[in-house]
Amino acid sequence: MVENGHHHHHPPVAAPPVPTIHQPLGAARGPAFPPAEQLTQLNYCIHSNPSWGQTVLLGFQHYIVMLGSVVMIATMFVPQMGGNNRDKADVIQTVLFMSGLNTLLQTLIGSRLPTVMGPSFAYLLPVLSIINDLRDEDFSSEHQRFRHTMRAIQGALIISSFLNIIIGFGRAWGKFTKLFSPVIVVAYVCTLGLGLFERGFPELANCVEIGLPMLIFLVVFQQYLKRLHHRADPILERFALLFCIALVWAFAAIITVAGAYNTVGQKTKHSCRTDRSYLMESADWIRFSYPFQWGPPIFRASHVFGMMGAALVSSIESTGTFIAASRFAGATPPPAHVLSRSIGFQGFGHLLDGFFGSIVGNTASVENVGLLGLTHVGSRRVVQVSAAFMFFFSIFGKFGAFFASIPLPIFAAIYCVLYGLVAAVGVTFIQFTNINSMRNIYILGLSLFLGISISQYFVMNTDKLTGYGPVHSNGGWFNDILNTIFSSPPTVAMIVATILDNTLDAHDSHDDRGVPWWVPFQHRKGDGRNEEFYSFPLRINEYMPRRYL
């Protein structure tokens, strides 16, 4: 049933007679589609690379896709910290530089999967707590308050990074992930995509006249138009995203200049106009990010503990993203020792984020994994090229600011497709379990629903400006940890599914859970392909042009 020979199935049975009312439908038929370890229609897998021209264009596309989160996070925090547009441009350049550095760290020696490492939204509450702590203090100027807040965030990032470094390099994280089974992975990876629904259509609807055309164009160009001609197929499949962004962005710029938004409300102006980010005027032509650029870090225990919750959540979310990426890249699920190593390096990247003064820690970008699925290109080299673009645009600020001024509803339309793909790739793991087991159906249902429902309760009852959430004891850092953990859909789904799957008839339903298929991938020598994909240093010639492994 599966190539490794871990599943046994019965010998084929002769075609049954037409079912009568007494015989259950399809009782003796074999599976309609036997489980397959690799997705069909992947054009390039983890080691195989498109031509250099295509690699550069695809890398640029990854850069554009990750830019949305960078701009969103800077726009959310910098004004609250007392920063002006110039400060916002500086923060965006710093976050871009760190994303490039962390992406190279992960693709070369961390997980070695084609994942872009971008800024994490898990740090929302701890950062808001730091901003609020410093709001009442007296500063000579708003700019002074901004710099002081950045230094406090730096200190908290530096100390909290040791949590990830310890659980990663101490192998604790890998030992924990050995509790997973395909049943848990389905709920875990699904909520990774579905849990981000607020950044999809609700954000798109802030400016429906540019968001909706973007969504429709992307689906039509990428899926329907490519079928018109065999030559258009590879081009539209891989680059439709860039065409659509150019088209809708140009349209948005024209109606902005034409004065369509001169009389609308402030919120609509902010979402729809292409000249509302003020990044072009305020960014430097050339600017290098360097350690402690905002000043020496400030360490405060209450800030550090709050950040630790976010560091843990960013590790949990990255792990799910790595599992999704392995599927789109045609690799085996990442083994336990690789997950430990990747979280260790994520912690190291987190430490560097603190040194360089990034505004939040890093995590594997869900939208970029969706892009692997959209383009059918899971090549590691493409993502490494995207890191080069991050470095370039973090140094040459005016060019970077040009792309950073793309209106956010355009990004939200892209997320609708990309997050959906990540959620759907989670579903594919169900084929390695017994789908008809009521136990599995119960665990999946409860963990998927609670993952989205509990986190939604926490998000709805958290004040966006102050960060006060449903847990409000006297210990601010304690509140931050619990509110951060329960605001993350994949974290809640993973906790619920792991507890249920390992306690409900776990021994008797060993095969139903898909454990015989999953376990060999969890050990270094369990499956021969593990070494090939994840070994470091390189033991194979990566530049051999191979379509499929």
C-alpha positions as CSV (number, residue, x, y, z in Angstrom):
1,M,0.0,0.0,0.0
2,V,2.9,2.3,0.8
3,E,6.4,2.0,-0.9
4,N,8.2,1.4,2.4
5,G,6.3,-1.8,3.0
6,H,5.1,-0.7,6.4
7,H,1.5,-1.3,5.6
8,H,0.1,-4.7,4.8
9,H,-3.0,-5.1,2.8
10,H,-5.0,-8.1,1.7
11,P,-4.4,-9.8,-1.7
12,P,-6.7,-8.4,-4.4
13,V,-10.2,-9.8,-4.4
14,A,-12.1,-10.6,-7.5
15,A,-14.6,-8.0,-8.6
16,P,-17.7,-8.3,-6.4
17,P,-21.2,-8.9,-7.8
18,V,-23.5,-6.0,-8.1
19,P,-24.4,-5.2,-4.4
20,T,-27.7,-6.3,-3.2
21,I,-29.5,-4.7,-0.3
22,H,-27.9,-7.1,2.2
23,Q,-24.3,-6.4,1.1
24,P,-22.6,-3.1,2.1
25,L,-21.7,-0.9,-0.8
26,G,-18.1,-1.4,-2.0
27,A,-17.4,-3.9,0.7
28,A,-14.7,-5.9,-1.1
29,R,-13.2,-3.2,-3.4
30,G,-9.6,-2.0,-3.0
31,P,-8.9,1.7,-2.2
32,A,-10.0,4.1,-5.0
33,F,-6.6,5.9,-4.7
34,P,-4.0,4.1,-2.8
35,P,-1.9,6.3,-0.4
36,A,1.0,8.0,-2.1
37,E,4.0,9.4,-0.2
38,Q,4.7,12.1,-2.7
39,L,2.3,14.6,-4.2
40,T,1.8,14.2,-7.9
41,Q,2.4,17.1,-10.3
42,L,5.3,18.6,-8.3
43,N,7.6,20.0,-11.0
44,Y,10.7,20.5,-8.8
45,C,11.5,18.8,-5.5
46,I,13.8,19.9,-2.7
47,H,17.1,19.2,-4.6
48,S,16.0,19.8,-8.2
49,N,16.2,23.3,-9.5
50,P,14.6,25.3,-12.3
51,S,16.8,27.3,-14.7
52,W,18.6,30.2,-13.1
53,G,16.3,32.8,-14.8
54,Q,13.2,31.1,-13.3
55,T,15.0,30.5,-10.0
56,V,15.6,34.3,-9.6
57,L,12.0,35.2,-10.6
58,L,10.6,32.6,-8.2
59,G,12.9,33.9,-5.5
60,F,11.6,37.4,-6.1
61,Q,8.1,36.1,-5.8
62,H,8.8,34.6,-2.4
63,Y,10.3,37.9,-1.3
64,I,7.1,39.8,-2.4
65,V,4.9,37.3,-0.6
66,M,6.8,37.5,2.7
67,L,6.8,41.3,2.5
68,G,3.1,41.6,3.5
69,S,3.8,40.3,7.1
70,V,6.8,42.5,7.5
71,V,4.9,45.7,6.6
72,M,1.8,44.6,8.7
73,I,3.9,44.1,11.8
74,A,5.8,47.4,11.5
75,T,2.6,49.3,10.8
76,M,1.0,47.8,13.8
77,F,3.7,48.5,16.4
78,V,5.9,51.4,15.3
79,P,3.2,54.2,15.6
80,Q,2.2,52.8,19.1
81,M,5.9,53.0,20.2
82,G,6.1,56.7,19.3
83,G,8.0,56.0,16.0
84,N,7.5,58.1,12.9
85,N,7.5,57.0,9.2
86,R,11.3,57.2,9.1
87,D,11.5,54.8,12.1
88,K,8.9,52.5,10.4
89,A,11.1,52.3,7.3
90,D,14.2,51.5,9.5
91,V,12.3,48.8,11.3
92,I,11.1,47.2,8.0
93,Q,14.7,47.2,6.7
94,T,16.0,45.6,9.9
95,V,13.2,42.9,9.9
96,L,14.0,42.2,6.2
97,F,17.7,41.9,6.9
98,M,17.0,39.5,9.8
99,S,14.5,37.4,7.7
100,G,17.2,37.0,5.1
101,L,19.8,35.9,7.7
102,N,17.4,33.5,9.4
103,T,16.2,32.0,6.0
104,L,19.8,31.2,5.1
105,L,20.4,29.7,8.6
106,Q,17.4,27.4,8.2
107,T,17.9,26.4,4.6
108,L,21.6,25.7,4.9
109,I,22.0,24.1,8.4
110,G,18.7,24.2,10.3
111,S,15.7,22.2,8.9
112,R,17.2,22.4,5.3
113,L,13.7,22.7,4.0
114,P,12.7,25.4,1.5
115,T,11.1,27.7,4.2
116,V,11.3,31.5,4.4
117,M,11.8,32.6,8.0
118,G,9.7,35.8,8.5
119,P,8.5,37.8,11.5
120,S,6.1,36.1,13.8
121,F,2.7,37.3,14.9
122,A,3.0,35.2,18.1
123,Y,4.9,38.2,19.7
124,L,1.9,40.5,19.5
125,L,0.9,40.4,23.2
126,P,4.4,40.5,24.8
127,V,5.4,43.4,22.6
128,L,2.2,45.3,23.4
129,S,2.9,44.7,27.1
130,I,6.3,46.2,26.8
131,I,4.9,49.2,24.9
132,N,2.3,49.7,27.6
133,D,4.8,49.4,30.4
134,L,6.8,52.2,29.0
135,R,3.8,54.4,28.0
136,D,3.6,56.2,31.3
137,E,7.3,57.0,31.6
138,D,8.6,60.5,30.8
139,F,10.7,60.9,27.7
140,S,12.2,64.0,26.2
141,S,10.6,63.1,22.8
142,E,8.4,60.5,21.1
143,H,11.5,59.4,19.2
144,Q,13.3,58.8,22.5
145,R,10.3,56.7,23.6
146,F,10.5,54.7,20.4
147,R,14.2,53.9,20.9
148,H,13.8,53.1,24.6
149,T,10.9,50.6,23.7
150,M,13.0,49.0,21.0
151,R,15.8,48.5,23.5
152,A,13.4,46.9,26.0
153,I,12.1,44.5,23.2
154,Q,15.7,43.7,22.3
155,G,16.6,42.7,25.9
156,A,13.4,40.5,26.1
157,L,14.2,38.8,22.7
158,I,17.8,38.1,23.7
159,I,17.0,36.3,27.0
160,S,13.8,34.5,25.8
161,S,15.8,33.1,22.8
162,F,17.6,30.7,25.2
163,L,14.3,28.8,25.7
164,N,14.3,27.7,22.0
165,I,18.1,27.2,22.0
166,I,17.8,24.9,25.0
167,I,14.7,22.8,23.9
168,G,16.2,22.6,20.4
169,F,19.9,21.8,20.9
170,G,19.0,19.9,24.1
171,R,17.0,17.5,21.9
172,A,13.9,17.9,24.1
173,W,11.8,19.2,21.2
174,G,12.6,16.2,19.0
175,K,11.7,13.8,21.8
176,F,8.3,15.6,22.2
177,T,7.5,15.4,18.5
178,K,7.9,11.6,18.6
179,L,4.5,11.6,20.3
180,F,3.0,12.8,17.0
181,S,1.1,10.6,14.6
182,P,-0.5,11.4,11.2
183,V,-3.8,12.0,13.0
184,I,-2.2,14.8,15.1
185,V,-0.4,16.2,12.0
186,V,-3.7,16.6,10.1
187,A,-5.3,18.8,12.8
188,Y,-2.0,20.6,13.5
189,V,-1.2,21.6,9.9
190,C,-4.8,22.3,9.0
191,T,-5.2,24.9,11.7
192,L,-1.9,26.4,10.7
193,G,-3.6,27.6,7.5
194,L,-7.3,27.9,8.6
195,G,-6.4,29.7,11.9
196,L,-5.1,32.7,9.9
197,F,-8.5,33.4,8.4
198,E,-8.5,36.9,9.9
199,R,-5.6,37.9,7.7
200,G,-7.5,36.7,4.6
201,F,-10.9,38.0,3.6
202,P,-11.6,40.3,6.6
203,E,-8.3,42.2,5.7
204,L,-9.2,42.0,2.0
205,A,-12.6,43.6,2.7
206,N,-11.0,46.8,4.0
207,C,-10.6,47.7,0.4
208,V,-12.8,45.4,-1.6
209,E,-12.4,47.1,-4.9
210,I,-8.7,46.1,-5.1
211,G,-8.8,43.0,-2.9
212,L,-11.5,41.1,-4.7
213,P,-10.2,41.7,-8.2
214,M,-6.8,40.4,-7.0
215,L,-8.4,37.2,-5.6
216,I,-10.4,36.6,-8.7
217,F,-7.5,37.4,-11.1
218,L,-5.2,35.1,-9.2
219,V,-7.6,32.1,-9.4
220,V,-8.5,32.8,-13.1
221,F,-4.9,33.5,-14.3
222,Q,-3.3,30.7,-12.4
223,Q,-5.8,27.9,-12.8
224,Y,-8.0,28.6,-15.8
225,L,-5.9,30.6,-18.3
226,K,-3.0,28.2,-18.1
227,R,-5.2,25.5,-19.7
228,L,-5.7,27.6,-22.9
229,H,-2.3,26.8,-24.3
230,H,0.4,24.3,-23.4
231,R,3.1,27.0,-23.6
232,A,1.2,29.3,-21.2
233,D,0.9,26.5,-18.6
234,P,4.4,26.6,-16.9
235,I,4.6,30.4,-17.1
236,L,1.2,31.1,-15.6
237,E,1.4,28.3,-13.1
238,R,4.6,29.8,-11.7
239,F,4.4,33.5,-12.2
240,A,0.7,34.4,-12.4
241,L,1.1,35.9,-8.9
242,L,3.6,38.5,-10.1
243,F,1.4,39.4,-13.1
244,C,-1.7,39.8,-11.0
245,I,0.1,42.0,-8.4
246,A,1.4,44.3,-11.1
247,L,-2.0,44.6,-12.7
248,V,-4.0,45.3,-9.6
249,W,-1.4,47.5,-8.0
250,A,-1.3,49.6,-11.2
251,F,-5.1,49.8,-11.1
252,A,-5.0,50.9,-7.4
253,A,-2.4,53.6,-8.3
254,I,-4.5,54.9,-11.2
255,I,-7.7,55.3,-9.1
256,T,-5.7,56.8,-6.3
257,V,-4.3,59.5,-8.6
258,A,-7.7,60.0,-10.2
259,G,-9.0,61.1,-6.8
260,A,-11.4,58.2,-6.1
261,Y,-10.3,58.2,-2.4
262,N,-10.2,62.0,-1.7
263,T,-13.4,62.1,0.2
264,V,-13.5,58.7,1.9
265,G,-12.9,57.9,5.6
266,Q,-9.4,57.6,7.1
267,K,-9.5,53.8,7.4
268,T,-10.4,53.3,3.7
269,K,-7.7,55.8,2.7
270,H,-5.2,53.9,4.7
271,S,-6.1,50.5,3.1
272,C,-6.8,51.5,-0.5
273,R,-4.5,54.4,-1.4
274,T,-1.1,53.5,-2.8
275,D,0.6,56.6,-1.3
276,R,-0.5,56.2,2.3
277,S,2.5,54.3,3.7
278,Y,4.9,57.3,3.3
279,L,7.8,54.8,3.1
280,M,9.2,56.1,-0.2
281,E,9.8,59.6,1.2
282,S,11.2,58.4,4.5
283,A,13.4,55.5,3.7
284,D,17.2,56.0,3.2
285,W,18.8,55.2,-0.1
286,I,21.4,53.0,1.6
287,R,21.2,51.7,5.1
288,F,23.0,48.8,6.9
289,S,21.5,47.1,9.9
290,Y,24.0,46.5,12.6
291,P,24.0,45.1,16.2
292,F,22.5,47.4,18.9
293,Q,21.5,50.1,16.4
294,W,18.9,51.4,18.8
295,G,21.2,51.4,21.8
296,P,22.2,48.9,24.5
297,P,19.4,46.4,25.3
298,I,17.3,46.8,28.5
299,F,16.6,43.7,30.5
300,R,13.5,43.4,32.6
301,A,12.3,40.1,34.1
302,S,8.6,40.7,33.5
303,H,9.2,41.4,29.8
304,V,11.4,38.3,29.4
305,F,8.9,35.8,30.8
306,G,6.1,37.2,28.6
307,M,8.4,36.8,25.6
308,M,9.1,33.1,26.5
309,G,5.5,32.2,25.8
310,A,5.8,33.7,22.3
311,A,9.1,32.0,21.7
312,L,7.5,28.6,22.5
313,V,4.5,29.4,20.3
314,S,6.7,30.4,17.4
315,S,8.5,27.1,17.7
316,I,5.3,25.1,17.6
317,E,4.0,27.1,14.6
318,S,7.4,26.6,12.8
319,T,7.3,22.9,13.4
320,G,3.9,22.6,11.7
321,T,5.1,24.7,8.8
322,F,8.2,22.5,8.4
323,I,5.9,19.4,8.1
324,A,3.8,21.2,5.5
325,A,6.9,22.3,3.6
326,S,8.3,18.8,3.5
327,R,5.1,17.6,1.7
328,F,5.2,20.4,-0.9
329,A,9.0,19.9,-1.4
330,G,8.6,16.2,-2.0
331,A,10.7,15.3,1.0
332,T,10.0,12.8,3.9
333,P,8.4,14.3,7.0
334,P,11.2,15.9,9.0
335,P,12.7,13.5,11.5
336,A,12.8,14.3,15.2
337,H,16.5,15.2,15.3
338,V,16.0,17.6,12.4
339,L,13.1,19.3,14.2
340,S,15.3,19.7,17.3
341,R,18.1,21.2,15.2
342,S,15.8,23.5,13.3
343,I,14.2,24.9,16.6
344,G,17.8,25.3,18.0
345,F,18.8,27.4,15.0
346,Q,15.5,29.3,15.2
347,G,16.4,30.1,18.8
348,F,19.9,31.2,17.6
349,G,18.2,33.4,14.9
350,H,15.9,34.8,17.7
351,L,19.1,35.7,19.6
352,L,20.4,37.6,16.5
353,D,17.0,39.3,16.2
354,G,17.6,40.6,19.7
355,F,21.2,41.8,18.9
356,F,20.2,43.5,15.7
357,G,17.0,45.0,17.1
358,S,14.3,43.3,15.1
359,I,10.8,44.1,16.5
360,V,9.7,40.5,16.9
361,G,11.3,37.0,16.8
362,N,11.2,34.8,13.6
363,T,9.1,31.9,12.6
364,A,8.7,29.8,9.4
365,S,6.4,31.8,7.0
366,V,3.1,29.9,6.3
367,E,2.3,32.0,3.2
368,N,5.7,31.1,1.6
369,V,5.0,27.3,2.1
370,G,1.6,27.9,0.4
371,L,3.6,29.5,-2.5
372,L,5.6,26.2,-2.9
373,G,2.3,24.5,-3.4
374,L,0.9,27.2,-5.8
375,T,3.9,27.2,-8.1
376,H,4.6,23.4,-7.8
377,V,8.2,24.3,-7.2
378,G,9.6,23.0,-3.9
379,S,13.3,23.8,-4.6
380,R,15.5,24.8,-1.7
381,R,17.7,27.0,-4.0
382,V,14.7,29.2,-4.9
383,V,14.2,30.1,-1.2
384,Q,17.9,30.8,-0.8
385,V,17.7,33.2,-3.7
386,S,14.7,34.9,-2.0
387,A,17.0,35.5,1.0
388,A,19.4,37.4,-1.3
389,F,16.5,39.7,-2.3
390,M,15.7,40.3,1.4
391,F,19.3,41.4,1.9
392,F,19.4,43.6,-1.2
393,F,16.1,45.4,-0.3
394,S,17.1,45.8,3.3
395,I,20.2,47.7,2.3
396,F,18.8,49.7,-0.6
397,G,15.9,51.3,1.3
398,K,14.2,53.3,-1.5
399,F,13.8,50.2,-3.7
400,G,12.5,48.2,-0.8
401,A,10.1,50.9,0.2
402,F,8.7,50.9,-3.4
403,F,7.5,47.3,-3.0
404,A,6.6,47.7,0.7
405,S,3.9,50.3,-0.3
406,I,1.8,47.6,-2.1
407,P,-1.7,48.0,-0.3
408,L,-2.3,45.3,2.3
409,P,-5.7,44.1,0.8
410,I,-3.6,42.8,-2.2
411,F,-1.6,40.7,0.2
412,A,-4.8,39.6,1.9
413,A,-6.2,38.3,-1.4
414,I,-3.0,36.3,-1.9
415,Y,-3.2,34.9,1.6
416,C,-6.7,33.6,0.9
417,V,-5.2,31.2,-1.6
418,L,-1.9,30.4,0.1
419,Y,-3.2,29.7,3.6
420,G,-5.9,27.5,2.1
421,L,-3.2,25.4,0.3
422,V,-1.3,24.9,3.6
423,A,-4.6,23.8,5.4
424,A,-5.3,21.4,2.5
425,V,-1.9,19.9,2.5
426,G,-2.5,19.0,6.2
427,V,-5.6,17.0,5.1
428,T,-3.4,14.8,2.8
429,F,-1.8,13.1,5.9
430,I,-5.2,11.5,6.7
431,Q,-4.5,8.9,3.9
432,F,-1.9,7.2,6.1
433,T,-4.4,6.6,8.9
434,N,-7.7,4.6,9.1
435,I,-10.1,7.3,8.0
436,N,-13.1,5.2,8.9
437,S,-12.1,4.8,12.6
438,M,-14.6,6.6,14.8
439,R,-11.8,7.3,17.3
440,N,-9.8,9.2,14.7
441,I,-12.8,11.1,13.5
442,Y,-13.6,12.1,17.1
443,I,-10.0,13.3,17.8
444,L,-9.8,15.2,14.5
445,G,-13.1,16.9,15.0
446,L,-12.5,18.0,18.5
447,S,-8.9,19.2,17.9
448,L,-9.8,21.1,14.7
449,F,-12.8,22.8,16.2
450,L,-11.3,23.7,19.6
451,G,-8.1,24.9,17.9
452,I,-10.0,27.5,16.0
453,S,-12.8,28.1,18.6
454,I,-10.6,28.6,21.7
455,S,-8.1,30.8,19.9
456,Q,-10.9,32.9,18.4
457,Y,-12.3,33.5,21.9
458,F,-8.9,34.7,23.1
459,V,-8.3,36.9,20.1
460,M,-11.8,38.5,20.3
461,N,-11.4,39.3,24.0
462,T,-7.9,40.7,23.7
463,D,-7.6,44.5,23.5
464,K,-5.6,45.3,20.4
465,L,-4.1,48.4,21.9
466,T,-3.3,47.3,25.4
467,G,-2.9,43.5,24.9
468,Y,-5.1,42.7,27.9
469,G,-6.6,39.3,27.3
470,P,-9.1,36.8,29.0
471,V,-6.4,35.7,31.5
472,H,-5.9,38.6,33.8
473,S,-4.2,37.8,37.0
474,N,-1.8,40.1,38.9
475,G,1.2,38.7,37.1
476,G,1.4,40.4,33.7
477,W,4.0,38.0,32.4
478,F,1.8,35.0,33.4
479,N,-1.1,36.6,31.5
480,D,1.1,37.1,28.4
481,I,2.2,33.5,28.4
482,L,-1.2,32.0,28.7
483,N,-3.0,34.5,26.4
484,T,-0.3,34.0,23.7
485,I,-0.4,30.2,23.9
486,F,-4.2,30.0,23.6
487,S,-4.4,32.7,20.9
488,S,-2.6,30.4,18.5
489,P,-4.9,27.9,16.6
490,P,-2.1,25.4,15.7
491,T,-0.8,25.4,19.3
492,V,-4.3,24.7,20.8
493,A,-5.0,22.0,18.1
494,M,-1.7,20.4,18.7
495,I,-2.1,20.3,22.5
496,V,-5.7,18.8,22.2
497,A,-4.8,16.3,19.5
498,T,-1.6,15.1,21.2
499,I,-3.3,14.5,24.5
500,L,-6.3,12.7,23.0
501,D,-4.3,10.7,20.5
502,N,-1.8,9.4,23.1
503,T,-4.4,8.6,25.8
504,L,-7.5,7.3,23.9
505,D,-6.9,3.6,23.2
506,A,-3.5,4.6,21.9
507,H,-2.1,1.1,22.2
508,D,-5.0,-0.8,20.6
509,S,-5.3,1.7,17.7
510,H,-1.6,1.7,16.9
511,D,-2.2,0.9,13.2
512,D,-5.3,3.0,12.9
513,R,-3.3,6.1,14.0
514,G,-0.8,5.6,11.1
515,V,2.1,5.0,13.5
516,P,3.7,2.2,11.4
517,W,4.0,4.6,8.5
518,W,5.1,7.6,10.6
519,V,7.7,6.0,12.9
520,P,10.5,5.2,10.4
521,F,10.7,8.9,9.4
522,Q,11.3,9.9,13.0
523,H,14.7,8.1,13.3
524,R,17.9,9.1,11.6
525,K,18.4,5.7,10.0
526,G,14.7,4.8,9.9
527,D,14.3,5.6,6.2
528,G,17.1,5.9,3.7
529,R,15.7,9.2,2.2
530,N,15.9,11.0,5.6
531,E,19.7,11.5,5.2
532,E,19.4,12.5,1.7
533,F,17.1,15.4,2.4
534,Y,18.2,16.6,5.8
535,S,21.8,15.6,6.2
536,F,24.4,18.3,7.0
537,P,27.0,18.8,5.8
538,L,25.9,17.9,2.3
539,R,26.6,14.3,1.4
540,I,25.1,14.4,-2.1
541,N,25.7,16.6,-5.1
542,E,22.8,19.1,-4.7
543,Y,23.3,20.5,-8.1
544,M,22.5,17.3,-9.9
545,P,19.5,18.1,-12.2
546,R,16.9,15.6,-10.9
547,R,13.2,16.0,-11.4
548,Y,12.1,13.4,-8.9
549,L,13.8,11.6,-6.1
